[in-house]
Amino acid sequence: MNMPKEMNRYCPKCKVHTLQKVALYKAGKRRGSAIGERRHNEDKMGYGGQKFPKLAKPAKTTKKQTLIFTCPQCKKKSNKKGIRLRKLELVAV
């Protein structure tokens, strides 16, 4: 699906409609030192085998793509709830 790179949207901080930049959400780098990561590794270690199932094939064929909108005036970023798409492309209109 093609999506415009800029959209006219309401900014809750400026309280006005502005032409906002659209970007795709990208997950940050995982930190091995994070407590959740350490707990997960601890559960997988030692006797008793794998605590979490190793999936043979993923259940879903698509991912939920989250859009991030940036206001040009106040630089406030807001997210739009993800929509399921096979492919999302940002195009200049």
Contacts in CASP RR format, 6 or more apart in sequence:
PFRMAT RR
TARGET T0000
AUTHOR 0000-0000-0000
METHOD contacts of the structure
MODEL  1
MNMPKEMNRYCPKCKVHTLQKVALYKAGKRRGSAIGERRHNEDKMGYGGQ
KFPKLAKPAKTTKKQTLIFTCPQCKKKSNKKGIRLRKLELVAV
1 85 0 8 1.000
1 87 0 8 1.000
1 88 0 8 1.000
1 89 0 8 1.000
2 89 0 8 1.000
2 90 0 8 1.000
2 91 0 8 1.000
3 22 0 8 1.000
3 67 0 8 1.000
3 88 0 8 1.000
3 89 0 8 1.000
3 90 0 8 1.000
3 91 0 8 1.000
4 22 0 8 1.000
4 90 0 8 1.000
4 91 0 8 1.000
4 92 0 8 1.000
4 93 0 8 1.000
5 21 0 8 1.000
5 22 0 8 1.000
5 90 0 8 1.000
5 91 0 8 1.000
5 92 0 8 1.000
5 93 0 8 1.000
6 19 0 8 1.000
6 20 0 8 1.000
6 21 0 8 1.000
6 22 0 8 1.000
6 93 0 8 1.000
7 19 0 8 1.000
7 20 0 8 1.000
7 22 0 8 1.000
7 69 0 8 1.000
8 17 0 8 1.000
8 18 0 8 1.000
8 19 0 8 1.000
8 20 0 8 1.000
9 17 0 8 1.000
9 18 0 8 1.000
9 20 0 8 1.000
9 69 0 8 1.000
10 16 0 8 1.000
10 17 0 8 1.000
11 17 0 8 1.000
11 18 0 8 1.000
11 20 0 8 1.000
11 71 0 8 1.000
11 73 0 8 1.000
11 74 0 8 1.000
11 76 0 8 1.000
11 78 0 8 1.000
12 76 0 8 1.000
12 78 0 8 1.000
13 71 0 8 1.000
13 74 0 8 1.000
13 76 0 8 1.000
14 71 0 8 1.000
14 73 0 8 1.000
14 74 0 8 1.000
14 76 0 8 1.000
18 71 0 8 1.000
18 72 0 8 1.000
18 73 0 8 1.000
19 72 0 8 1.000
20 69 0 8 1.000
20 70 0 8 1.000
20 71 0 8 1.000
20 72 0 8 1.000
21 69 0 8 1.000
21 70 0 8 1.000
21 72 0 8 1.000
22 67 0 8 1.000
22 68 0 8 1.000
22 69 0 8 1.000
22 90 0 8 1.000
23 67 0 8 1.000
23 68 0 8 1.000
23 70 0 8 1.000
23 90 0 8 1.000
24 65 0 8 1.000
24 66 0 8 1.000
24 67 0 8 1.000
24 68 0 8 1.000
24 88 0 8 1.000
24 90 0 8 1.000
25 65 0 8 1.000
25 66 0 8 1.000
25 67 0 8 1.000
25 68 0 8 1.000
25 79 0 8 1.000
30 37 0 8 1.000
31 37 0 8 1.000
32 38 0 8 1.000
40 52 0 8 1.000
43 51 0 8 1.000
43 52 0 8 1.000
44 50 0 8 1.000
44 51 0 8 1.000
44 52 0 8 1.000
60 84 0 8 1.000
61 86 0 8 1.000
62 84 0 8 1.000
62 85 0 8 1.000
62 86 0 8 1.000
63 84 0 8 1.000
63 85 0 8 1.000
64 82 0 8 1.000
64 83 0 8 1.000
64 84 0 8 1.000
65 82 0 8 1.000
65 83 0 8 1.000
65 84 0 8 1.000
65 85 0 8 1.000
65 88 0 8 1.000
66 79 0 8 1.000
66 80 0 8 1.000
66 81 0 8 1.000
66 82 0 8 1.000
67 79 0 8 1.000
67 80 0 8 1.000
67 82 0 8 1.000
68 77 0 8 1.000
68 78 0 8 1.000
68 79 0 8 1.000
68 80 0 8 1.000
69 77 0 8 1.000
69 78 0 8 1.000
69 79 0 8 1.000
69 80 0 8 1.000
70 76 0 8 1.000
70 77 0 8 1.000
71 77 0 8 1.000
71 78 0 8 1.000
END
